[in-house]
Amino acid sequence: MSVMTPPNVKNPGDYIEDVLATVKAKNPAEAEFHQAVQEVLDSLRLVLQKHPEYRSARILERITEPERVLMFRVPWFDDRGEVQVNRGFRIEMNSAIGPYKGGLRFHPSVNLGILKFLAFEQVFKNSLTTLPMGGGKGGSDFDPKGKSDNEVMRFCQSFMTELQRHIGPDTDVPAGDIGVGGREIGFLFGQYKRLRNEFTGVLTGKGLNWGGSLIRPEATGYGCVYFANEMLKTRKETFDGKLCLVSGSGNVSQYTVEKLLDFGAKPITWSDSDGVIFDPDGIDREKLAWVMELKNVRRGRIREYTDKYKKAVFMPTDVKLDHNPIWNIKADCAFPSATQNEIKKKDAENLLKNGCKLVAEGANMPCTLEATKMFLDAETLYGPAKAANAGGVATSGLEMAQNSARLSWTREEVDDRLHKIMIAIHKNCFETAEKYGTPGNLVNGANIGGFLKVANAMLDQGLV
């Protein structure tokens, strides 16, 4: 039974506008967080008419407010013996259905607003995975690029010295994100173990010989392609021979390309912060292996690709342009896998003009609200990040399960579980969109499907 009287003078639209206005007033200058909240709340207009109990329990006000925000300084010595100071964060957004779960991002762009948007998205993404995980996100404005291994280790140890007070295998389980790969997870885990004197599954993305899971590095990219394949099936199509644009050249992009090749597609692009590579011959397994060595071992720049493969073209990034040249290349499918808001209105126009029929988001919120609306209006197959890129955190959840049971599953077993989870996520989004009167709109399907599970758990647990 509700503990409050529902607002009886406001219709759902007015109520949502009030909540959104409050979020913006309480969180000024956090544009990415405002954007993420607006996208979800716009979908929930369809829900509130049927479920007045969510309004009476103030679920929207509560779900947009983090349960806990941690911010701390991270002092460390560089290789010259000089003191450096960075800022560390952890946003523990919502634990209604499980311990907080979400990555750590080390990048100069990291700030409170970006991490709150990521943590908010993570709540619904984790809900969709079918696994019992709440939502969180964290990181630092530290830039590992150009730092020595010893500098990265000293930073990670200082960062974990504070973070370890707030995390644990049943409380908050961070993972990697941009700038946090296997090296960083290793240093972070080592310091946690040293300080807490316990070997537990407190981080995911660990090394295979000390508690990690097979398929975890591949999971976000693989999962995105599995999800996109389910989207294509709804139109009785396959990936066979389709030209695919993939942005980025890190972990997600590499394994998106690998799985696209498995499905018979032809990926033709890479990118990084310097610019875009277009390879008209297509990226094959030999070229993929070369890029993995470039990025994961030598930590080089993608422009070097044209030194090795002469037919490829490099287009440098030009911040004065109102579009990114990668999205103006003719292709059937697009996999934005680099960073937030990389596809803007002009980019969406270019993709649609060039006949793109599918967009699957490998990065978190890579499309602006304007771009998203254009894809939906054009009835493009559009897989939003909280569904399409949920494979990474889903496999993190599988790693947690293996750690809890002190077991290690085979590569085939983990991949099979991941594939089934992505099929289930698509089915949930597709059927929820139909149920709420917007067939084919997987944005509404993902937002509503993810929200309902969390909101109902919050109702069950009382006013906390």
N, C-alpha and C positions, 0 to 999 in steps of 0.2 A: 504494500500500500504506500502511496506517495506521502512524503512528509511535508510537501508544500502544495499550495494551490496553483494550478497552471495559470500563466499569464492569459487572461481571458479577453483582453482588448486587442491583442496583436495577432495578425495572421502570420504564418510561418515566414513569409518573405520579409515582413517588417522586423520580426524577431531576429532573423539571420543578419539583416543589415545592422541592427543594434549590437549584436555580438561582434560583428566584424569591426564596427566603429570602436568598440571597447578594446579589441585586440590591438588596433592601430594606435589608439591613444596610450595604452599601457606599454606598448613596445615600439616607441618611435624609432625611425631610421633603420628599421629591420625589414627592408623591402622583400627579401626572399621569404621570410616567415609570413608576411602579409599575403604574398602570392600563394603560398602553399595552403594557408588557412582558407583563403577565398575559393580556391579550386574545390576543396572538400565541401565547404559550406554550400556552395552553389549546387552541388549534387544532392545535398541533404534536404533541400526544399521538398524533394519528392517523398522524403521519409517522415518529416515532422507532421504532415497532415494526418498520416495514419497512426502516428505514435506520439500523442500528446504527453505521455509519461516522460519522454526525454526532455521536453521543455520544463515540466514541473520539477524534475530533479536537477535542472540546470546542467545537463550533460555537456552541452556545447561550451559553456563557460569553463567547466572543469577540464574538459579534454584539450582545450587550447592553452591551458596554464600548466607549465611543467610542475611535476611533483617536487623537483629539486633542481637547482642550478648551482653548479660548483665552478668557481673561477679562482685561479691561483697563479702565483708567479713561479717560473721555472728558471732558476739560475744555474749556469753550467760554465765550465772552462773550455775555451777553444784550444787548438793545438799550439797557439802562441802563449798559452798560459793566461790569457785575458778573460775577464769575466763577461759573459753574455747573459742577457735576461730576456726570456720569452714569457708569454702568457698561456696558461693551460686552462682547459674547459672540460666539463662533463655535464651534459644535459640529461637528467633522468626524467623522461617525459611522462611515461605511463606504465604502471606495473599491474594493470587489472587482470591480465591473462598470463603473466609469467614474469621472471626477472628481466630487468632492463637489458636490451640487446641491441647493439649497433656499433658501428665502426669508430675508429679514431682517425682523424685527418690531420696531417702535418703539411701545411701550405701557408705562404704569406697572406693569402686572402681570408684565412679563417678568422671569423669574428662571431659574436654572440648570435646575431641574426641568422647567419648561414647555418650555424649548428642547431638553432632552434627549428629552422625549416627542415633540416635533415632529420632531427629527432621526431618531429611531428609526422613527417612522411613515414618514418620507420615504424611508428605505432600501427599504422594501417597495413603496411607491407608485411610486418611480422604476423599480424592477425590473419592475413590471406594465406600464409604458408601452411596453415593447418596445424602448426606446432605451437606449444605453449610458451610464447616469448613476448615480453613487453617491449617498449620502444625507448631507445636512448641514442645519444651521439656525443662525440667529444673530439678533442684534438688540441692543436696549438698553432700559433702563427710561425712556428719554427719551419725553416725550409731545409730539408735534407739534401737538396740538390747542391752539388759542389762541396759537400762536407765529407771529411774523412770518416772511415768506419769508427775510429776512436771518438771523434766529435759526436757522431750520431749515438754511440753507446753512452757517452757521458750525459747527453741530453735526455735520452730515454730513461736512464737511471734516476736522474733528478725528477723527471716528470712522474715516474711511477712511485717515487718516494712519497709524493702527496696523494696520487690517485689511489694507492693501495688501501687507504683508510675507508674508501667509499665503495669498493667493488668486492665481488666474491662470486663463487659458482652458483649460488642461490639468490644473489642480490643484483648484480650487474656484471654482464659478461661482454667486455669490449672485443672488437675485432679490428682488422685493418681497413683502410680506405685510401684515398689519394695520399701518397707520400709515406704510407705505412705498409710495407711489405713484410716478407719473411724475416729479413734482417732486423727490422724494428721490433716485430713481435717477439723475436728471440731475446733481444736485449730487455724488453719490457717484462717478459715472463721471468727471466733470470733474476731481475731485481725484486719482483713480487715474491718469488720463492725464497730469496735470501732474507727479505724483511719479515715475511709471515711464517717462515719455516714450515711450509706446506706445499705439496705438489697436487694442485687441483686444476680442473678445467676452467680457470678464471679468464682465459683469453682463447679466442678461436683464430685459426690461421696458423697454428703451431707447426713446427717441423714434424715430418712423418715419424721420425724415430723418438719423439718425445711428446706424443699425444695428439698429433695432427691427424687430419682425415684426408684420405685420397679424394681426388676430384675437387677439393676446396678451392685451389687456385683457379681452376677452370669454371667453377660453378656459375658465376654471374653471366659470363659470356655464353656458356652452354645453355643455361636456363633461358636466356633471352631468345636464343634461336629456337629452342623447344616451344616457347610461348608463341613466337611468330609463326612457327609451323602449324600450331593449332588454329591461329587466325586464318592462315591460308586455306586450311581444310574447310572452313565455313563457306568458302567460295569455290570449293572443289579444285583448288590449285596446289602446286608444289613449288619448292625452291629450284627445281631443276632448270639450269641455264639462266636463272635470273641475275641481273647485274645488281650488286649491292654496294652502297656507300657505307663505310664504317669510319667514324671519327675517333680520334685518339690513337694511341699506339701502346698503351699500357696493358695491364692485366686483362681488363674486360674486353678491350678491342682485340687483343691477340687470340683469346679463346672464342670470341664471336667469329672471327675469321676462320679459325680451325673448324668449328662446328658447321659453318656455312659450307665449307669445302666438303665435309662429310655428307651434307644434304644435296650436293651437286650444284650449288650456287657459284657465282663468279664475283668475289669481292674485288674492288678496284681502287680503294683509297686507304690512306692512313693520314694522321695529322698529329702535331704536337703544338706547343705554344709558339713555335717559330713559323709554322706554315703547314701546307697541305701537299701530300704526294698523290698524284693520279697516275695509275699504271694501267694503260689501256689494254695490255696483254692479260691483265688479271693477276691476282696474288695467288701463287701456288704454294705447296708445302715447303719447298726449298726457300722461297722468299720469306715465308712466315718464320721459318727457323732462323733465317738471317736477322730478321727484325727482333726476334726474341733475344738473340745474342746481343744485338746492338743495345736494346733497351734494358734488359735484365742483368747483363753481365758488364758490358762496357759503359752503360748509362749514357749513351751518346744521343745525338739529335737526329730526327727523322730525315732531315735534308741529305744526310749521307747515303740514303737509299739510291739517289740518282747517280752517285759515283759508282755504285755496284751494278745497277740496272738502268742502262742508258736510255731505254725507251720511255722511262717514267719521267713525269714532269713535276717540278717543285714550284709551288705558288706560295710566296712568303705572306705571312699575316700582315694585313694592312688595317690598322684600327680606324682609319678614316673612311673605310668602306661601310656601307649600311647592310652588308651581307657577308657571309663567309663563302669563299669560292667552292668549298667542298660540296655545298648543297645546290650548286648550279651545274653539276655534272649529270648528264642524262643517266638515269638508272631506274630499276623497278622497285627497289626497297632501300630504306635508310635506317641505319642503326647509330643514332647519336650516343656515343659512349665515352665522351670526354668530360664534360662538366655542365653545371646548371646554366640554363638560358642560352645555350649555344645556337639554337634554332629560333630566330626572331621572325617577325612578320614577312620581311622580304625573302628570307630563306625559305619559309613555307610556300610563298608564292612561286619561287623558283622550282622547288621540288614538284609542286602540283603541275606547273607549266611543262615540266620535262617528263611528266607521266608517271611519277612515283605513286605506287598503289599501296605501299605498306610502310609504316613508321613504327619501329619497336625501340623503346627507350632503354638503353643499356646504362646510361648515367642517371643520376638523380635529378629529376625535373629539368631535362635539357631543352624543353620547349617553353616559350613564354605563353601566357594565357591567350594572347592574340593568335599565335601559331597553332595552339591546340584547337581553338575554335575553328580555324580555317580547315584543319584536317577533318574535324568532325562534320563540319558543314559539307565538305566535299565527299563525305562517306568513304574516306580513306580508311583502310584497316589501321587502327591506331592503338598501340599497346602502351599504356601509361607506365611510368617507371615503377610505381608501387606494386604493380603486378608483373611487368615484363622483366624487371631486374631483381626480382625476389629470390632468384636461385642462389645467390651468394649467401644471403642470411639463412635461407632454408638449409643449405649445406652446413653452415655454422651451427644450426640447431642439431643437425645430424652428428656433427663433431661433439657437441655437448652430450648427446645421448651416448655416444661411444665412450666418452670420458667417464660418464656416470656409471656405466656398466663395466668399465675397465676392459673394453673390447676394441678391436679394430676390424672394420668391415672391408671386404675386397673392393677394388675399383669398380667392378661390374655392379656390385650390390649398391654402392653409393650412387653411381650414375643412374641406375634403375629407379632408386627412390627419388632422386632429383627429378627425373623425367616424369614420374607419376605425380609428383607435387606440382610441377608446372602445368600438367594437363588438368589437375584438379583446380588450380588457381584460375586457369582460363575458363573452365566450366562454371565455376562460381561467378566470375565476372560476367560472362555471357548470359547466364540464366538470371542473375540479379538485374542486369540491364533490362531484360525482357519483362521481368516481373513488375518493375517500376515504370514501365511504359516508354522506355527509350531503347528499343532493340538495336544491337550493334554498337551502342555507346559504351565502350569498355571503361572509359573514365568514370562514368556514373556507376557502372558495375563494380569497379574496384573500390571506389570511395565508399559506396553504400555497403558492399559486402564486408570490407574491412571494419567499417564503423560499427555495424550491428553487433558483431561479436564482442567488441570492446565495451560498447555502451551497455549491453545486457549484463556483462560481468560487473560493470560499475554499479548498476542498479542492484544486483544481487549482494554486493559487498557494503552497501550503505553509504552514508555521507562521509567519505574519507578522501 
